[in-house]
Amino acid sequence: MTHRIRVPHAVAVLLLALAAAGARAADWSVDQLMQSLAQIRAERATFTEKKFIAILDRPVESSGELLYRAPDRLEKRTLKPRPESMVLDQNLLQIERGRQKLSLPLQEHPELAAFIDSIRGTLAGDRKSLERNYRLSMEGGAQQWTLQLVPLDEKMLAVVKQIRMTGVRDAVRSIEVTQADGDRSLMLIERMAKP
């Protein structure tokens, strides 16, 4: 004797709606993410960052502001625990800590350039730039996505194991960098309201 399980109509409708929502979420692709991010011309955000370093008992914490202007200007202004400024303008990275000032042309530091391009390329929605240095994979949908970048170059892979970014639609909410030695950093990002 075969027993049939009767699913109430409301439950069946709910299951179909969930399946359709899941299909729509699966339709969110790397291309759609990149197109969405490419629409942002300028952005300001606050950040908090924790660096987990094996030789330290506690993570190193910092916070400050991020500024982005498409396609290639990025500023990280650390306010706590000590003021520090990192400004990337095209292919020149300028770092200022107290009285120390350092200028680094990215063409002279290819591993650093590849790392910076992971963030700059994502913010600019530049998939081609990202794919020059990373294997991309994405999970989730527009309302919550995770983009994973794994370096293609062996030298870069010896330093950075992976970079994981999460976000909602065109907003990057976190950047987690896992180094090859096991150390990692996690930056949480909160958009600032436009004036």
C-alpha positions as a Python dict, from the first residue, in 0.01 Angstrom:
ca = {
    (1, 'M'): (0, 0, 0),
    (2, 'T'): (143, 337, -104),
    (3, 'H'): (90, 641, 114),
    (4, 'R'): (77, 981, -44),
    (5, 'I'): (191, 1278, 150),
    (6, 'R'): (-40, 1569, 90),
    (7, 'V'): (130, 1904, 94),
    (8, 'P'): (-105, 2188, 180),
    (9, 'H'): (-143, 2438, -103),
    (10, 'A'): (14, 2725, 98),
    (11, 'V'): (325, 2516, 170),
    (12, 'A'): (356, 2419, -196),
    (13, 'V'): (331, 2784, -303),
    (14, 'L'): (593, 2881, -42),
    (15, 'L'): (832, 2607, -163),
    (16, 'L'): (790, 2723, -524),
    (17, 'A'): (853, 3086, -422),
    (18, 'L'): (1168, 2987, -233),
    (19, 'A'): (1292, 2783, -529),
    (20, 'A'): (1230, 3078, -763),
    (21, 'A'): (1411, 3316, -525),
    (22, 'G'): (1703, 3073, -509),
    (23, 'A'): (1716, 3058, -888),
    (24, 'R'): (1719, 3440, -906),
    (25, 'A'): (1999, 3455, -648),
    (26, 'A'): (2196, 3200, -849),
    (27, 'D'): (2152, 3423, -1157),
    (28, 'W'): (2368, 3693, -992),
    (29, 'S'): (2700, 3646, -1168),
    (30, 'V'): (3049, 3793, -1151),
    (31, 'D'): (2958, 4001, -1459),
    (32, 'Q'): (2648, 4143, -1289),
    (33, 'L'): (2849, 4221, -977),
    (34, 'M'): (3119, 4395, -1183),
    (35, 'Q'): (2857, 4597, -1376),
    (36, 'S'): (2696, 4704, -1050),
    (37, 'L'): (3028, 4808, -894),
    (38, 'A'): (3138, 4993, -1210),
    (39, 'Q'): (2845, 5235, -1165),
    (40, 'I'): (3001, 5380, -848),
    (41, 'R'): (3207, 5687, -938),
    (42, 'A'): (3300, 5800, -585),
    (43, 'E'): (3251, 5654, -239),
    (44, 'R'): (3333, 5729, 125),
    (45, 'A'): (3325, 5469, 399),
    (46, 'T'): (3448, 5400, 748),
    (47, 'F'): (3646, 5087, 827),
    (48, 'T'): (3755, 4878, 1121),
    (49, 'E'): (4032, 4631, 1061),
    (50, 'K'): (4171, 4343, 1265),
    (51, 'K'): (4502, 4181, 1179),
    (52, 'F'): (4551, 3834, 1323),
    (53, 'I'): (4924, 3768, 1350),
    (54, 'A'): (5050, 3433, 1482),
    (55, 'I'): (5316, 3579, 1712),
    (56, 'L'): (5067, 3812, 1887),
    (57, 'D'): (4817, 3714, 2156),
    (58, 'R'): (4553, 3960, 2035),
    (59, 'P'): (4464, 4102, 1696),
    (60, 'V'): (4599, 4442, 1598),
    (61, 'E'): (4300, 4675, 1554),
    (62, 'S'): (4271, 4996, 1356),
    (63, 'S'): (3995, 5216, 1219),
    (64, 'G'): (3950, 5513, 992),
    (65, 'E'): (3810, 5620, 657),
    (66, 'L'): (3828, 5494, 301),
    (67, 'L'): (3779, 5716, -3),
    (68, 'Y'): (3747, 5591, -360),
    (69, 'R'): (3723, 5784, -684),
    (70, 'A'): (3685, 5582, -1002),
    (71, 'P'): (3876, 5438, -1166),
    (72, 'D'): (4208, 5445, -984),
    (73, 'R'): (4225, 5667, -674),
    (74, 'L'): (4198, 5498, -338),
    (75, 'E'): (4274, 5645, 5),
    (76, 'K'): (4297, 5470, 339),
    (77, 'R'): (4319, 5714, 629),
    (78, 'T'): (4380, 5534, 956),
    (79, 'L'): (4274, 5744, 1255),
    (80, 'K'): (4319, 5493, 1539),
    (81, 'P'): (4541, 5378, 1702),
    (82, 'R'): (4781, 5617, 1517),
    (83, 'P'): (4724, 5843, 1219),
    (84, 'E'): (4848, 5696, 894),
    (85, 'S'): (4768, 5775, 533),
    (86, 'M'): (4792, 5553, 225),
    (87, 'V'): (4699, 5718, -103),
    (88, 'L'): (4697, 5529, -431),
    (89, 'D'): (4671, 5758, -732),
    (90, 'Q'): (4697, 5572, -1060),
    (91, 'N'): (5020, 5373, -1018),
    (92, 'L'): (5183, 5558, -730),
    (93, 'L'): (5130, 5456, -367),
    (94, 'Q'): (5218, 5720, -109),
    (95, 'I'): (5238, 5624, 259),
    (96, 'E'): (5265, 5874, 541),
    (97, 'R'): (5324, 5780, 907),
    (98, 'G'): (5408, 6070, 1131),
    (99, 'R'): (5716, 6232, 975),
    (100, 'Q'): (5790, 5934, 752),
    (101, 'K'): (5685, 5961, 388),
    (102, 'L'): (5731, 5689, 130),
    (103, 'S'): (5643, 5682, -241),
    (104, 'L'): (5622, 5347, -418),
    (105, 'P'): (5577, 5327, -797),
    (106, 'L'): (5371, 5009, -846),
    (107, 'Q'): (5560, 4904, -1159),
    (108, 'E'): (5865, 4850, -936),
    (109, 'H'): (5668, 4626, -694),
    (110, 'P'): (5465, 4371, -898),
    (111, 'E'): (5335, 4168, -599),
    (112, 'L'): (5215, 4485, -427),
    (113, 'A'): (5058, 4603, -754),
    (114, 'A'): (4871, 4272, -791),
    (115, 'F'): (4739, 4296, -435),
    (116, 'I'): (4629, 4658, -477),
    (117, 'D'): (4463, 4571, -807),
    (118, 'S'): (4248, 4313, -625),
    (119, 'I'): (4080, 4595, -434),
    (120, 'R'): (4097, 4864, -700),
    (121, 'G'): (3980, 4624, -973),
    (122, 'T'): (3686, 4509, -761),
    (123, 'L'): (3578, 4863, -672),
    (124, 'A'): (3606, 4967, -1038),
    (125, 'G'): (3414, 4659, -1154),
    (126, 'D'): (3709, 4571, -1380),
    (127, 'R'): (3687, 4195, -1430),
    (128, 'K'): (3963, 4187, -1693),
    (129, 'S'): (4207, 4354, -1454),
    (130, 'L'): (4118, 4107, -1179),
    (131, 'E'): (4153, 3805, -1406),
    (132, 'R'): (4508, 3906, -1504),
    (133, 'N'): (4619, 3820, -1150),
    (134, 'Y'): (4344, 3608, -989),
    (135, 'R'): (4110, 3315, -1036),
    (136, 'L'): (3763, 3446, -947),
    (137, 'S'): (3475, 3257, -793),
    (138, 'M'): (3151, 3390, -653),
    (139, 'E'): (2878, 3264, -423),
    (140, 'G'): (2544, 3410, -326),
    (141, 'G'): (2315, 3662, -484),
    (142, 'A'): (2269, 4035, -508),
    (143, 'Q'): (2153, 4065, -147),
    (144, 'Q'): (2460, 3886, -10),
    (145, 'W'): (2757, 3787, -223),
    (146, 'T'): (3108, 3658, -164),
    (147, 'L'): (3381, 3707, -422),
    (148, 'Q'): (3694, 3497, -378),
    (149, 'L'): (4021, 3584, -546),
    (150, 'V'): (4304, 3329, -560),
    (151, 'P'): (4637, 3450, -702),
    (152, 'L'): (4749, 3295, -1032),
    (153, 'D'): (5116, 3390, -995),
    (154, 'E'): (5331, 3158, -781),
    (155, 'K'): (5524, 3449, -624),
    (156, 'M'): (5199, 3617, -522),
    (157, 'L'): (5057, 3286, -398),
    (158, 'A'): (5362, 3247, -174),
    (159, 'V'): (5247, 3565, 3),
    (160, 'V'): (4866, 3573, -28),
    (161, 'K'): (4661, 3254, -22),
    (162, 'Q'): (4326, 3418, -96),
    (163, 'I'): (4123, 3738, -75),
    (164, 'R'): (3754, 3715, 11),
    (165, 'M'): (3522, 4010, -30),
    (166, 'T'): (3160, 4017, 77),
    (167, 'G'): (2891, 4268, -2),
    (168, 'V'): (2537, 4362, -86),
    (169, 'R'): (2465, 4473, -443),
    (170, 'D'): (2719, 4749, -521),
    (171, 'A'): (2854, 4782, -166),
    (172, 'V'): (3166, 4598, -52),
    (173, 'R'): (3111, 4518, 318),
    (174, 'S'): (3425, 4323, 409),
    (175, 'I'): (3768, 4230, 277),
    (176, 'E'): (3948, 3931, 429),
    (177, 'V'): (4305, 3856, 327),
    (178, 'T'): (4453, 3518, 421),
    (179, 'Q'): (4829, 3507, 387),
    (180, 'A'): (5025, 3198, 293),
    (181, 'D'): (5184, 3193, 642),
    (182, 'G'): (4840, 3174, 809),
    (183, 'D'): (4820, 3536, 924),
    (184, 'R'): (4508, 3717, 812),
    (185, 'S'): (4332, 4050, 820),
    (186, 'L'): (3963, 4133, 820),
    (187, 'M'): (3837, 4478, 726),
    (188, 'L'): (3471, 4566, 786),
    (189, 'I'): (3343, 4853, 574),
    (190, 'E'): (3043, 5079, 630),
    (191, 'R'): (2938, 5327, 364),
    (192, 'M'): (2905, 5686, 477),
    (193, 'A'): (2590, 5874, 379),
    (194, 'K'): (2635, 6105, 83),
    (195, 'P'): (2617, 6474, 183),
}
